[in-house]
Structures are given as C-alpha cells and as structure tokens.
Amino acid sequence: MADYDVIIVGSGPAGIFAALELSRKKGLKVLIVEKGADLPDRSRKDLFFGWGGAGAFSDGKLNLSAEVGGFLIDYMDEVSLKELIDYVDSLYLEFGAPKELKGIDMKETVRVEEAAARAGLRLVPFAIRHLGTDRCVGVLERIRAALEARGVHMRFRTEVRDIVVEGGRVRGVRTTDGAVFGSEFVILAPGRAGSHWLETVAGEIGLATATNPVDIGVRVEVPASVLRPVTDIMHEAKFTYNSRRFDDSVRTFCMNPYGVVVKERHEGFCTVNGHSFSVRKSENTNFAILVSTTFTEPFHQPIAYGRYIANLANLLGGGIIVQRLGDLLHGRRSTPDRIRRNTVKPTLTDATPGDLSFVIPYRYITDIIEMLCVLDRVTPGINATSTLLYGVEVKFYSMRLRIEPTMETEVANLFAAGDGAGVTRGIVQASVSGVVAAREILRRTHGRAT
Ligand SMILES: Cc1cc2nc3c(=O)[nH]c(=O)nc-3n(C[C@H](O)[C@H](O)[C@H](O)COP(=O)(O)OP(=O)(O)OC[C@H]3O[C@@H](n4cnc5c(N)ncnc54)[C@H](O)[C@@H]3O)c2cc1C
C-alpha cells in the first residue's frame, strides 16, 4: 500500500492548483514535495524555489488568454481552455486577487489594434488581473492555509531526485537524501528552474521530449508617459511582428507600467527581467522585445545557446549591460556619463553601460531595432535616443515532454504540468495544467473508498 495517493513535485502555480483541485475530494492523501523554503522562510532574492514557485515574487499578472502564457491550446480546444482559465481566475479571486480587470475596454482596444495593424504589428488583446508582487504573497499565504486545513501534507527543503517506475507505472519518488515516498499518482511540476532536472529524469525513465524555441532579446525602458496610450487601456500590450529582414517572430513581452528592471540570477549567470508593484511606482515603463528561434537539425540545445549569449553579456559587462538606443544606432558604447545625462533614468542601477552589439547576434539586433521602429508608429517616443536597452533577456523553454491532453506522460499515472514540462510559460496556464492533471486523477479515483 502506497504512502500517498498523489505526490506533487513542486509548489509553484501548477503544483498548488493541482493540490487545490485534488483537495476537493475528501480523504485523498496528497503530499507536496518542495525543494525550496516555505513562504515565511523564503528570501526575495530566491526567485525560483519555494512555496509559490517562480510566481511568488513575480509581478503577479494573471494573463487571462488562451494565446498568452503557454501552449495548452495544443492539447485542447479553445472553448475548453477558456473555461479552465475562467475557473482558475475564479479561484485566484476567491483567495484575494483584486476584482479589477484591465484590457477589457473593447472600444479603446480596437483603436490600438487598428494603429498596430497599420504599422504591420498584430495586437493580441487579452484581459489581465494584476496582483502586483506585494499582493501575490498574500494570495499564496491564503492558498497555503486552505490546503493545510484540507489536510494536504507539505515537505519543504526536500528535493526529489528520482521517479520510481515499475512495470511502466509510477510508484513514487526518491529524494536526494535517499528517502522513498510511495504513491499511486505523481504530478511533476518543477517549473523552469527544474526543467533541466526533469530532462535528465525523462532520459532515465525513457520519456520522449521535443525541443521548444529559445527567446532572446532585450528589456526596453522608456518614460511611462510614452506607453500610457496603451498601458492605460490594457496594462500590458502584447504586439507580435514578423521582421522584414529575417522574417523572424518578434514580440513584446511582460510590460510593467511604472515598474522596475531587475536582475534575474540563474546558476552561473544572470539575465534581465522586469516587475511592477501595486503600490510603489517608478517613472518608467519596461517591457521585453524577444525574438523566437526554433533550431532545427542537428542543433538541439537552445538552453546552451541562450546561456552562452547571457554569459557573453556577463563577461563583457560584469553582469547586465545597459545601452541607450541612440548609442547602439551610432555604433558606440554607452558610458556612465551618457547614462547619467540621459533623460530616462535607469531603474536597474547596477547595470554596466556598454555596447550590446558585442553580445547580441546581428540577426537579433536587426530584429529588435526594426521592432522599435514599428512600435514607434503606435506609441511615438519608443524609438528615441534616450530609450534604454538592457541585455540580455533570455527565456528558456527548452524541452517539451510528450504528454497526453490529460497531462499524463508515457509512464502510467505519471503526470507533468507547468513550465517545467515545457507546456506553459505563465502563472495562469501553469495553474490550468495542474487542474487538468488533478481532474484526470479525480476521474480515475472516483467512487473509490479512501
Ligand atoms: C521575475 C519573474 C516574473 C514573472 N512574472 C510573471 C507574471 O507577471 N505573470 C505570469 O503569468 N508569469 C510570470 N512569471 C512566470 C511564472 O512565474 C511561471 O510561469 C510560473 O511560476 C510557472 O509555474 P510552475 O508551477 O510551472 O513552476 P514554478 O513556479 O517555477 O514552481 C516550480 C517549483 O518546483 C520546485 N522544484 C523544482 N525542482 C524540484 C525538485 N526536484 N524537487 C522538489 N521541488 C522542486 C521549485 O523549487 C519551485 O518552487 C514570472 C517569472 C519570473 C521569474
């Protein structure tokens, strides 16, 4: 007899929402195993590990769209996905997310959509519920308390090393200190930071994987007033573009009105990202411009490629490089003096003024400059000398596990959900994937005495 009915590896949005859904059935023995710390013990410097996962100290933007934050549309029809997104949103509301929604003023949105189309861009309209980094923690605290009250077991600072499989069926997990926990079902939700581990485990137990794209680009920072014509209406505007020179897929990503640019630490290197707070405001707005590349045969190491470029930026800049757009276009580096005199003041103060053209391949630089030109036709002022570019921003989504629409892997009763499985890239879709896996387990255990 197994110790648990279900073991969930990882307490990010995917793991937490799987637990919430499973805990609706009384008597089901559920254990969450989390490598990082419990919420009160988490340090804000530790972005990726611990209760709440990478979402805990994130900007907490709930993107309520089937087109944003993941690839779940590849596993179900749009109506079903939208229903699941609404369901997850209702749970976030129940646990204290603010009622206000942005991006739903269709009349104003259509105006931006038309301006974008004239410039050769596509606006992806979607509603956003903005928690803000500070409020995100409160929501996570309440979910944690509810799960505890419903009898869900939790183990922190416990890292899963192996998945125990016998006869093509999962039997449990083994932790790095050698303890084995038996379980009938296992949901793997280790997030982006755990995707490397998941890839290794997948290889060991013979799960097939496919390569996802790698997204490389810069974080752009401009005065908040430049983007107000769109951020006042929809908080975050997502524009997509096919570049003229290379026909690459270029997009804006993670727009933070009145936000700050932050350094994102990975093992051995750092990249750039952005936040905004619900109360504390800066004078700037930041967002990323990312170029997506799916490598083809024989190359299949997009993570290594992204790391290499991030490392190059770190090597030249000792960390993050910042450059004024005007300097990039004039083929010169930004100096501390040019940054000091710049009208846009950097919110990431320890970035090194430098030259991104030594770091980012010509193809990406060309795409980024083209994108800034076309964006300027929708929100004039973006393509200015004073616009700040921070490099590099890299989004790793390397491998995607081969899974069923239920999120079950090729091993019976072993499920994989969230960013780690390569099927999502945002809080809402990660949460949805957890719910999907949990519902399948509930279906299979339905009517069974527990
Ligand atoms: C700075 C930042 C800002 C972001 N802002 C937003 C935003 O505004 N909106 C949005 O939609 N998304 C945002 N994201 C992305 C979002 O946080 C992720 O998409 C989401 O957290 C993915 O959820 P997940 O459950 O799949 O994984 P994660 O949240 O990464 O959680 C995975 C958990 O698994 C644990 N784990 C990993 N390996 C193991 C192991 N072997 N054993 C035990 N535990 C393990 C980790 O410690 C972690 O806690 C942001 C991300 C970052 C880093």
The ligand as an SDF file (V2000), in Angstrom:
LIG
                    3D

 53 58  0  0  0  0  0  0  0  0999 V2000
   10.7300   37.5090  -12.1730 C   0  0  0  0  0  0  0  0  0  0  0  0
    9.5710   36.7610  -12.7650 C   0  0  0  0  0  0  0  0  0  0  0  0
    8.3920   37.4400  -13.0840 C   0  0  0  0  0  0  0  0  0  0  0  0
    7.3030   36.7550  -13.6240 C   0  0  0  0  0  0  0  0  0  0  0  0
    6.1360   37.4330  -13.8520 N   0  0  0  0  0  0  0  0  0  0  0  0
    5.0680   36.7680  -14.3070 C   0  0  0  0  0  0  0  0  0  0  0  0
    3.8070   37.4260  -14.4550 C   0  0  0  0  0  0  0  0  0  0  0  0
    3.6370   38.6030  -14.1350 O   0  0  0  0  0  0  0  0  0  0  0  0
    2.7560   36.7170  -14.9700 N   0  0  0  0  0  0  0  0  0  0  0  0
    2.8910   35.3970  -15.3260 C   0  0  0  0  0  0  0  0  0  0  0  0
    1.9040   34.8160  -15.7870 O   0  0  0  0  0  0  0  0  0  0  0  0
    4.0530   34.7440  -15.1660 N   0  0  0  0  0  0  0  0  0  0  0  0
    5.1450   35.3910  -14.6530 C   0  0  0  0  0  0  0  0  0  0  0  0
    6.3200   34.7180  -14.4700 N   0  0  0  0  0  0  0  0  0  0  0  0
    6.3780   33.3000  -14.8360 C   0  0  0  0  0  0  0  0  0  0  0  0
    5.6770   32.4510  -13.7880 C   0  0  0  0  0  0  0  0  0  0  0  0
    6.1920   32.7240  -12.5180 O   0  0  0  0  0  0  0  0  0  0  0  0
    5.8170   30.9800  -14.1620 C   0  0  0  0  0  0  0  0  0  0  0  0
    5.2840   30.7920  -15.4540 O   0  0  0  0  0  0  0  0  0  0  0  0
    5.0900   30.0570  -13.1900 C   0  0  0  0  0  0  0  0  0  0  0  0
    5.5460   30.2640  -11.8780 O   0  0  0  0  0  0  0  0  0  0  0  0
    5.2850   28.5960  -13.5700 C   0  0  0  0  0  0  0  0  0  0  0  0
    4.6680   27.7950  -12.6260 O   0  0  0  0  0  0  0  0  0  0  0  0
    5.1500   26.2960  -12.3470 P   0  0  0  0  0  0  0  0  0  0  0  0
    4.3110   25.7970  -11.2460 O   0  0  0  0  0  0  0  0  0  0  0  0
    5.1900   25.5300  -13.6140 O   0  0  0  0  0  0  0  0  0  0  0  0
    6.6770   26.3980  -11.8720 O   0  0  0  0  0  0  0  0  0  0  0  0
    7.4040   27.2670  -10.7590 P   0  0  0  0  0  0  0  0  0  0  0  0
    6.5910   28.4250  -10.3630 O   0  0  0  0  0  0  0  0  0  0  0  0
    8.7780   27.5040  -11.2610 O   0  0  0  0  0  0  0  0  0  0  0  0
    7.4960   26.2810   -9.4950 O   0  0  0  0  0  0  0  0  0  0  0  0
    8.2360   25.1090   -9.5200 C   0  0  0  0  0  0  0  0  0  0  0  0
    8.5820   24.6850   -8.0850 C   0  0  0  0  0  0  0  0  0  0  0  0
    9.1490   23.3660   -8.1240 O   0  0  0  0  0  0  0  0  0  0  0  0
   10.2130   23.2920   -7.1900 C   0  0  0  0  0  0  0  0  0  0  0  0
   11.1240   22.2350   -7.6270 N   0  0  0  0  0  0  0  0  0  0  0  0
   11.8940   22.2130   -8.7490 C   0  0  0  0  0  0  0  0  0  0  0  0
   12.5700   21.0660   -8.8310 N   0  0  0  0  0  0  0  0  0  0  0  0
   12.2190   20.3270   -7.7490 C   0  0  0  0  0  0  0  0  0  0  0  0
   12.6100   19.0410   -7.2710 C   0  0  0  0  0  0  0  0  0  0  0  0
   13.4660   18.2640   -7.9330 N   0  0  0  0  0  0  0  0  0  0  0  0
   12.0740   18.6110   -6.0970 N   0  0  0  0  0  0  0  0  0  0  0  0
   11.1810   19.3780   -5.3970 C   0  0  0  0  0  0  0  0  0  0  0  0
   10.8000   20.6020   -5.8110 N   0  0  0  0  0  0  0  0  0  0  0  0
   11.3070   21.0670   -6.9680 C   0  0  0  0  0  0  0  0  0  0  0  0
   10.8480   24.6720   -7.2280 C   0  0  0  0  0  0  0  0  0  0  0  0
   11.5530   24.9520   -6.0400 O   0  0  0  0  0  0  0  0  0  0  0  0
    9.6250   25.5680   -7.4280 C   0  0  0  0  0  0  0  0  0  0  0  0
    9.1400   26.0750   -6.2110 O   0  0  0  0  0  0  0  0  0  0  0  0
    7.4140   35.3730  -13.9080 C   0  0  0  0  0  0  0  0  0  0  0  0
    8.5970   34.6910  -13.6070 C   0  0  0  0  0  0  0  0  0  0  0  0
    9.6670   35.3540  -13.0280 C   0  0  0  0  0  0  0  0  0  0  0  0
   10.9160   34.5920  -12.6960 C   0  0  0  0  0  0  0  0  0  0  0  0
  1  2  1  0
  2  3  1  0
  2 52  2  0
  3  4  2  0
  4  5  1  0
  4 50  1  0
  5  6  2  0
  6  7  1  0
  6 13  1  0
  7  8  2  0
  7  9  1  0
  9 10  1  0
 10 11  2  0
 10 12  1  0
 12 13  2  0
 13 14  1  0
 14 15  1  0
 14 50  1  0
 15 16  1  0
 16 17  1  0
 16 18  1  0
 18 19  1  0
 18 20  1  0
 20 21  1  0
 20 22  1  0
 22 23  1  0
 23 24  1  0
 24 25  2  0
 24 26  1  0
 24 27  1  0
 27 28  1  0
 28 29  2  0
 28 30  1  0
 28 31  1  0
 31 32  1  0
 32 33  1  0
 33 34  1  0
 33 48  1  0
 34 35  1  0
 35 36  1  0
 35 46  1  0
 36 37  1  0
 36 45  1  0
 37 38  2  0
 38 39  1  0
 39 40  1  0
 39 45  2  0
 40 41  1  0
 40 42  2  0
 42 43  1  0
 43 44  2  0
 44 45  1  0
 46 47  1  0
 46 48  1  0
 48 49  1  0
 50 51  2  0
 51 52  1  0
 52 53  1  0
M  END
$$$$
